[in-house]
């Protein structure tokens, strides 16, 4: 696909070094399976499933055809006091994957919207219980929960916060779970469960009856794959139960097979009260997200309202869009038919062993991983983040797409990958990172 160089001027790109990119653009123009093609015709392995979206690989004809059929039949349905059958069916299919008793689903259009929606649901839940004083939220350092004002307030990544003022009030942050003694640990680290007691400290400082919810990514993804220490999530669950705090798992990255199970909640054996999801919900083919809640949360909000009254004054124009639902249903079919969650569990040991073999490279200061996701830390240069940015560009030129955050690379290939693809990714990583 050809492009006019001056056309690049008009798009303000998200999370991008705009001037650097436009001086030397790296464009994707085609995708299939585990591969991208750039505008020069070069073929690249997708080492990060796009942005952790395309778990079933790119350009699945089943999804394309389902969306096409849906758009020919009906293009748009408002979901305010109206509906389309596909959203109800997709909610049912999602609930087949969520841990019991999480069985009610609210559709949105992105992970960021899912997080802000979960915050609103938490506030509405406590208000309906007669505990409207619960207005605080607890998150973590190094957390990423999207970019809307709620998620930005929850964020523990300073660059995502510092340009946007004080943001939403009443958010406190626990410490992150990365510890020096856990370097190069495959799976869950032995050390750090006691960090969950930061939540107990928040209870003692603010009063447990002022806290609405605690938000955590089971595996902190965008910051570089921070795997929870053994016992950490269990302790958070215990503290939340003791003080009536809702536990929210942000599964936008972890969900739909990435951990070798439907969701990270099943991988770690801890069930939250609310889950957010997006990305692989539609295999990245259409924008969509969702919030799934325990039935008790749904009932608490819905049941007290009069029969003909709106129970939750919240939603989006494109909530439950028919085309997005069609993509979601086709994606659920692929996951089930191809057994991709089991495939991820089977491939994970080989993937982790391969990625951890890079630990001998001088520039690599840590590797962490679980399931089909690994974080690789690079020794920073004089300007933090510049080495990760440089490595991302060099990897692209060498035939591998990888997402980096600062000086951390996150490798999370499509679940359809073969061992040969993993070998090739590892070889490219070794060649490029070996230059530093």
N, C-alpha and C positions, 0 to 999 in steps of 0.2 A: 504494500500500500504506500503510495507516494504522498508526501505532504509538502506544503509550502512553509519554508522555514519561518517566515514572518507570522504565520498563523499561530506559532507557539506563544506569541506575545500576549494573547488575549485571555489565556486561561491562568488564573491564580491557583496553582496546584496545592493540594492539601499535604501537610506534613512533608514538605519538600524544600530543598534548597533551590528555589526557583531560578535564580541567576546561574547557578552552577549547572543545573539540568539543561537550561535552554542554550547554554554555550556548547554543550556536548550531549545532545538528547539520546536517551536509550528508550526506545519505543517497542512495545509489543504489538504485533499486528495479527497474530494467529495463535491458536492453542488447540491441542488435542492430546488427550490422555495425560501423561506426566510431563508434557513438553509445551514450551512456548516457542514462537519464532519472532525474531526482532525485525525491524524495518529494513535491515540489510540482508535478510534471508537466512540469518544464522539460527540454528536450533539450540535451545537452552533447556536444561532440566529444571523443573519447578521444585525447588527445595523447600518451599514454604507454603505450598498449596495456595498460591496467590497471596492472600493475607489470611491464611489458615481457613479458607472458605471451601476450596474445591477438593473435599475429601475423597470424592468418587472420580476424580480426574476431570479434565476439561472437556467441554463441548459434548456432553452426553446427549446423543440423539433422542433418547427417551424423554429427557427434560425439555429439549427444544420443541419436540413434536407436541408434548402435552401443553406447553404454553401457547403454541400456535393454534391448536384446536380450541383452547379456551378463549383466546382473543377473537377468533372467528365467531364464537358463540355469544360471548358478552365481554365487553372491554372493561367495564367498571361497575361496581356495585357499592353504594354507600352502606356502611355498617352501623350507622346511627339509626336505630329503630327499624332497620332493614337487614337483609342478609343474603348470602349466597351459600348453597349447600357445601361448597368445597371447604370453606373455613371451618365448619363443624366437623367435617370428616378429617381434615388435617389435625385439628385439635385432638380428636380421638386417636389418631396414629401417633402423635407426639406422646400422649399419655400412656400408650403401650410401652414406651421406652423410659419414662420417668419412674423413679422409685416411689413405691406406695408410701404415704397416701397423697402424693402430689398428683392431682387429677383435674385441675382447672387451668385453662390456658387463655391468656390475653395476647392478641397479636398486635405487633408494632412493625416498624420498618427497618430497624437497625439495632445493634447492640447498645448504642448510646441511648436510644429511646427506651429500650428494655430496662436499663438501669434506672432512668428517671421514673419510669412507670412503676418499678418495684419500690422505689422510695415513696411514691404517692400511695401505693397500696398499703405499705407499712403504716404510714400516718393515718390513713382512713381506717385501717383495722383497729389500731389502738383507740382512735376516737370513738369508733362504734362500741368498743368495750368499756367506754367510760374512763379511759386513761389518756385523754387528749394532751396531757402534759408530757407525754413521750415524744419529744421533738428532736432528739439528738441521734446522730448516726456515727458509727464507729467504722473506720476503714484501716488501711495499713500504709506504711511507707512503701514506696516502690510499687504501689497498686496502680492499675489502669482500669478505669470503669467507664470509658467513653469520654465524649467531649461536650455533652450538653452541660448546663450549669450544675445540675445535680452530680453528674459523674465527674465533672471537673473538680468539684468540692471534695469528692471522695478520693480523687487521684492523689497518689503519693509520689508522682514524678514531677519534680519541680518545674521543668520546662513547660509542662502542660498547664501550669497554674500561674506562673509569675507575671504574665502580661495581662491578666484578666481581673485584677482587683481582688478584694477579699472573698468574693463569691458567696456561696450559701453558708449561712452561719450555723453553728451547732454541730460541726463535724470534727471529730478527734481521730488521731491516727496512732495505731499500735506500731511497734517496731516491725520491720520486715524480718524474714526468717533466714536470710543468708548469714552464715557464720564461717569464719576462716577454717575451722576444724572440719567443715563439711565439704571442702574442696575435693573435686573429682570423685564424688559419691554417686554411684548409679542407683537410681530408685530413691526411696525415702531415707533421709539422713537419720542417724541415731540421735544427734544432738539438736536441741532447740524446742522441744515440746513445751518447756517452761515459758517460752515467749508468749504462749496463749494466755498466760496470766496477766498480760497487759490489759486484757479485757476486764479482768477482775479489778485491776487498779483503776480503770475508768469508772467502774461501778462504784468504787469507794470514793472517787473524786467527785463525780457528778451526781451520784445516786442512780441505782439501777432502774428506778421507776421513771427516769427522765430519758432513757435510751430506747429508741424505737427499734433499731435493727443494727446488726453487725454484718458488713459486706466484706466478703473475701473471694478471691479467685482460688479455687482449690489448688491449682498450680498457677502461680502468677506468670502469665504468658509474655506479654509485650515487654516486660522489664528484663526478660532473659531466662525464662523457665526456672522459677524457684519452686522446687518440689517441697511439699509440707513435711516437716519432721514427723517421725512416728509419734503418734499420740496427740499431735497438735490440733488437728481438726476435731478429734474426739473431745478434747478439753474445751474448745470453743463451744461445742454443742452443749456440754454440761453446764457451763457458765450461763449460756443463754437460757437454758431450761430453768435454772435456779432463779433467774431474775426476770422472767417473762419477756426476754428480748428475742426478736425474730432473727434467725440466722439465714442469711441470703448468700447463696453460691452464685457467683458470676461465671457461668459455663459457656460464655460466648466463644471462647477458644477451646476449652476442654471438652465440650460436648460433641456428640455424634461420632463416637468411636475413637477419638484422638488418644484416649487413655487405654484403649483396648476393651472398653465397656461402653454402653450407651452414653453414660455421663460419668464424670469424675466422682460424683456422689456414690455410685456403685463401686468404682475402683477402690475407694478409700473406706467404704462401709459407713459413711456418715450421711444422714439424710437431713437436708436443710428444710426450712419452712417455705422458702421461695427460691426459684431458680430463674436466672436470665439466660437467654440463648439467642443466637443469630447465625451468621456466617454459613456453616455447613447445613443449616436448616433447609436451604434451597440449593446446596452445593455451590453457592455463590452466583447462581444464574439469575436470580432476581433479588432485589433488596427486601429483606424480611427479618424480623426478630420476634421474640415472644417472651412472655413471663409466665411461668408455671407455678402454681401455688397449691398448698395443702387445701383440701376441701374445707377444713375448719376455718381457714383464713377467708376463703370465698364466702362461706355461710355467715361468718361474723359481719362482713360488710353488706351482704345482699339481704339477708333475712329481716333485719329491722325496718327496712324501707317499706313504705306502702306499696301495694301490689303493682300499681301503674306508674310508680315513680322511678326515675333514674337513680341507681344505687351508687354509681361511681362516676362523677363528672370529669371524665378523662377519656381521651382517645385521639386518633389521628385520621385525617381524610383518607389515607391509604391503608388503614388497618384492615387486614384480611383481604387485600386486593385479590381478585380472582386469578390473575395471571401468576402472582406470587404463590398463591395456594396450589395452583396446578404444578408449579415447579417443586414446591414442597412435597406434594403427594408423589410425584414421580421420583423424587430423591429418596423418600421413604421406601418406595418399591425397590430401588437399586440397592439400598443398604440391606434390605431383608433378603432379596433374591441372591445377591452376590456374597452375602455373609461377610460384609466388610468389617464389622466390628470384631468378629472372630479372627479375620485375616490380620487385622491390626495387632491383636494380641499375639498371634503366632509370629508375625514379622518383627515385633518389638525387640526381643533379645538380640537378634542379628543386627538390627538398626542401632541399638544402643552400643553393642560391642564395637561396631564399625566406627561410630562417632567418637567413642572414648579412646579409640586407637590414636586419635590426634593429640592426645595429652602430652606426647613427647615433643611437640613443636615449641620452640622457645617463646613464641609470642602468645601462646595459649596459657592463661593463668587459672582457668577453671572450666570444667565441663559438668553439666547437670542434666539429668534426663529422666523421663518416665513415659511409658507407652511409646507413642510415635512423635515425641517432641523432645528436643535437646536444645540447651543453651550453651554457647561457647563464648567465654569471655576472652577478650584480647587485651594485652597490656596496652594501656593508653599511651599516646604520644604526648607532646607538649600541650596540645589542646584536646581536652577530653571529648570523645565522640568522633574526632577527625579520622582516627584509624579505622573505626567501624564503617564510616562513610566511604573511605577510600577502598576498604576491602570489599564492600558491597559492589562498587563499580568494577573493580578488578574481577570479581567473581562473575559478574554479568558478562564481561568481555571474554571470560574463559569458558562460558557456557553453562552457568548455574545462577538461577535466581534465588536469593536468600534475603529475608527480612533482617535488618539490623536495628537495634535501638541503642544509641550511644555506641559503646565499644562491645556490645553483646550481639552475637548472631543467633537467630532462632531458626533451627532446622526442623521442619514439620512437613514432610513430603506427603503427597496423596496416599491414601490407604490402598490404592491399587498398585503401588510401586512393587517392583520385583527386586530380588537381591542384587541383580546386575545394576539396577538403577542406583541402589544404595552404594554399591562399590564405586560407581562412576562419580557420584556426589562426593564421596570421601576422597577420591583421587584428586578431584578439582580443588577441594578444600585444602588438601595437603600441599598441592603445588602452589596455590595462591598464598596461603598463610605462611608457607615456608619462605616466602620472599621477605618477610619482616624480621 
